Amino acid sequence: MKKSTPLTVATTGLGLGLLLAVAVPLSASAHVSVTPAATAAGSYTVLTFAVPHGCDGSATTSIAIDIPESILSVTPTINPNWDVAKVMTPLATPATNAHGEATTERVGQVVYTAKTALADGYRDTFALSLQLPADAAGTNLDFPVLQSCETGSTNWNEIPAEGADEDSVEHPAPSIAVTDAVETEGHGNPAGAVDTASSDASGSDASGSASGSSDDVLARVLGIGGLVVGAVGVVIAVVATRRARSV
């Protein structure tokens, strides 16, 4: 039986580390996602939707984001690579908006249409500024997304059963958990907090980089861990080789 050399062990460890570093982030970003994953009832926030791939290899041509009925107004962030439109929906009962004005319609959907189709294997983000309902604490708000491609489409609209995670369905709808309201000052922002709706208005890329989903964080941690494993293997091999030469 052939005996493994220290260099072989080190190479194997480094290879496994690199494989883990690459494979974990790819698997963690398979779904259309939204960040932040949770935010306070009644607060103003910027939700960033990330599209990490096409439809079975086909390039993405449009992204249509459904807005929950409890949200009246949405301000989409301009993405220079896409045309954007708000689709208005009549309200069954007139409501009062954030400015105290009566309104008979709301933003039912936001549609981004690609100027040039987004090739499979490339990622883009879409940021929406909005106010969450004040009475939504303790609930989840779902934002189904229809991803249309040059060939076919994917409807990210499945809602996991209560208590199950998004991996229990094939095409989960992006969702956020609404937490209890916090004390606010001016424009509904938490006391002492930065107005994210204003600070992120410079573009979807900025808002996408400013916020990260829990899946992305976990993927990065595991990826770094994989690299560390490989590096440790190299160190062990070097030490073992030096000891063998000194004997």
C-alpha positions in Angstrom: 0.0 0.0 0.0 1.4 3.4 -1.0 2.2 5.6 1.9 0.9 9.2 1.8 3.6 11.9 1.9 3.2 15.1 3.9 3.0 17.0 0.6 0.2 14.8 -0.7 -1.7 15.3 2.6 -1.2 19.1 2.3 -2.3 19.2 -1.3 -5.4 17.2 -0.6 -6.3 19.4 2.4 -5.8 22.6 0.3 -7.9 21.2 -2.6 -10.8 20.3 -0.2 -10.6 23.7 1.4 -10.8 25.5 -2.0 -13.7 23.2 -3.1 -15.6 24.1 0.1 -14.9 27.8 -0.3 -16.3 27.8 -3.8 -19.1 25.2 -3.5 -20.8 26.6 -0.3 -21.4 30.2 -1.6 -22.8 28.8 -4.8 -25.3 26.5 -3.1 -26.3 29.2 -0.6 -27.2 31.8 -3.2 -29.4 29.5 -5.4 -32.7 31.3 -4.7 -33.9 34.8 -5.5 -33.4 36.4 -2.0 -34.3 39.6 -0.2 -32.4 41.5 2.5 -32.7 42.5 5.3 -34.3 39.3 6.4 -36.1 41.1 9.3 -37.0 44.7 10.0 -39.3 46.5 12.4 -43.0 47.2 12.0 -43.8 50.7 10.9 -40.2 51.4 9.8 -38.9 52.7 6.5 -36.5 50.4 4.9 -34.8 49.4 1.6 -35.4 45.9 0.5 -32.8 44.5 -1.9 -33.8 41.5 -4.1 -30.9 39.5 -5.6 -31.1 37.3 -8.7 -28.1 35.0 -8.9 -28.8 33.0 -12.1 -31.1 32.6 -15.1 -33.8 30.0 -15.9 -32.1 26.6 -16.5 -29.2 28.4 -18.2 -31.3 31.0 -20.1 -30.6 34.7 -19.7 -33.0 36.8 -17.5 -35.1 39.4 -19.3 -37.4 40.7 -16.6 -38.1 40.6 -12.8 -41.6 41.2 -11.6 -41.9 41.7 -7.8 -45.3 41.4 -6.2 -46.0 43.8 -3.3 -48.0 42.6 -0.3 -51.5 44.2 -0.1 -50.7 45.8 3.3 -48.0 48.0 1.6 -49.4 51.1 -0.2 -46.4 52.8 -1.6 -43.0 51.7 -3.0 -40.1 53.7 -4.5 -38.0 51.6 -6.8 -34.3 52.4 -7.1 -33.1 53.0 -10.7 -30.8 50.3 -12.1 -29.0 51.6 -15.2 -29.2 48.2 -16.9 -32.9 47.9 -16.5 -36.1 49.8 -17.3 -38.4 50.0 -14.2 -42.2 50.5 -13.9 -44.7 50.5 -11.1 -48.0 48.6 -11.7 -50.8 50.2 -9.8 -53.7 48.2 -8.2 -57.1 49.7 -7.1 -57.9 49.5 -3.4 -61.2 47.9 -2.4 -61.4 50.5 0.3 -59.7 53.9 0.2 -56.8 54.2 2.6 -54.6 57.0 4.1 -51.0 57.0 2.9 -47.9 58.0 4.9 -48.4 61.6 4.1 -51.9 61.6 5.5 -53.5 61.8 2.1 -56.4 59.6 0.9 -55.6 57.1 -1.9 -57.6 54.7 -3.9 -54.7 52.7 -5.3 -51.5 51.1 -4.3 -48.3 49.8 -6.0 -49.2 46.1 -6.6 -46.1 45.2 -8.5 -42.7 46.5 -9.6 -41.3 45.3 -12.9 -37.7 45.6 -14.0 -37.1 44.9 -17.7 -33.5 44.2 -18.9 -32.1 46.5 -21.6 -29.7 43.7 -22.3 -30.6 40.2 -21.0 -28.7 39.2 -17.8 -26.7 36.1 -18.8 -26.9 33.0 -16.6 -24.2 32.9 -14.0 -24.3 36.7 -13.4 -25.9 38.4 -10.5 -27.8 41.7 -10.2 -29.8 43.4 -7.4 -33.0 45.5 -7.3 -33.7 47.8 -4.4 -37.2 49.0 -3.2 -37.7 51.7 -0.6 -40.9 51.4 1.4 -42.6 51.6 4.8 -43.7 48.4 6.5 -47.2 48.2 8.0 -47.3 49.3 11.6 -49.6 46.4 12.6 -47.5 43.6 10.9 -45.3 42.8 13.9 -44.8 39.0 14.4 -45.7 38.2 10.8 -43.9 37.4 7.6 -44.3 39.5 4.4 -43.9 37.5 1.2 -42.8 39.1 -2.1 -43.3 36.6 -4.9 -41.0 37.2 -7.9 -41.6 36.1 -11.5 -38.3 35.7 -13.2 -38.8 35.7 -17.0 -36.0 34.6 -19.3 -35.3 34.3 -23.0 -36.4 30.7 -22.8 -38.9 29.9 -20.0 -39.5 31.5 -16.6 -39.3 30.7 -12.9 -42.0 31.8 -10.5 -40.5 32.3 -7.0 -43.9 32.2 -5.3 -44.0 29.1 -3.0 -44.6 29.7 0.7 -43.1 27.1 3.1 -45.4 25.5 5.6 -45.5 27.0 9.1 -42.3 26.1 10.9 -40.5 24.9 7.8 -37.6 26.7 6.2 -37.4 27.9 2.6 -35.4 24.8 1.5 -38.6 22.8 2.0 -40.0 24.1 -1.3 -38.4 24.3 -4.7 -39.1 28.0 -5.6 -39.6 29.9 -2.3 -40.9 33.4 -2.4 -38.5 36.0 -1.0 -39.8 36.8 2.5 -39.0 39.1 5.5 -39.9 38.7 9.2 -41.5 41.8 10.7 -40.3 42.5 14.2 -41.8 44.7 16.9 -41.9 48.4 16.3 -39.1 50.5 17.8 -39.0 54.1 19.0 -38.6 56.4 16.1 -37.7 60.0 15.4 -38.5 61.8 12.2 -39.6 59.9 9.0 -40.2 56.8 11.0 -36.5 55.9 11.5 -35.2 54.3 14.7 -33.9 56.9 17.2 -30.2 57.6 16.3 -30.4 55.5 13.1 -29.4 56.4 9.6 -32.1 56.9 7.0 -31.5 53.8 4.9 -34.0 54.8 2.3 -32.0 58.0 1.6 -28.5 56.6 2.0 -29.2 53.7 -0.4 -30.9 55.8 -3.0 -27.6 56.0 -5.0 -28.2 52.7 -6.7 -29.1 49.0 -6.4 -25.4 47.9 -6.3 -24.8 50.1 -3.3 -27.8 48.8 -1.4 -27.0 45.3 -2.3 -23.4 45.6 -1.0 -24.5 47.4 2.2 -26.8 44.5 3.2 -26.1 40.8 3.2 -28.4 37.9 3.8 -27.8 35.4 6.6 -27.1 32.8 3.9 -24.4 34.9 2.3 -22.7 35.4 5.7 -22.8 31.7 6.5 -21.4 30.9 3.0 -18.5 33.3 3.5 -17.7 32.0 7.0 -17.7 28.4 5.7 -15.7 29.4 2.7 -13.0 31.0 4.8 -13.1 28.0 7.0 -12.3 25.8 4.0 -9.3 27.9 3.1 -8.0 27.8 6.6 -8.2 24.0 6.6 -6.1 23.9 3.4 -3.6 26.4 4.8 -3.2 24.3 8.0 -2.5 21.2 5.8 0.3 23.1 4.1 1.8 24.2 7.4 1.7 20.6 8.8 3.4 19.3 5.6 6.2 21.8 5.8 6.9 21.1 9.5 6.8 17.3 8.9 9.2 17.6 5.9 11.7 19.7 7.9 11.6 17.2 10.8 12.2 14.3 8.3 15.2 16.0 6.9 16.7 16.7 10.3 16.6 13.1 11.4 
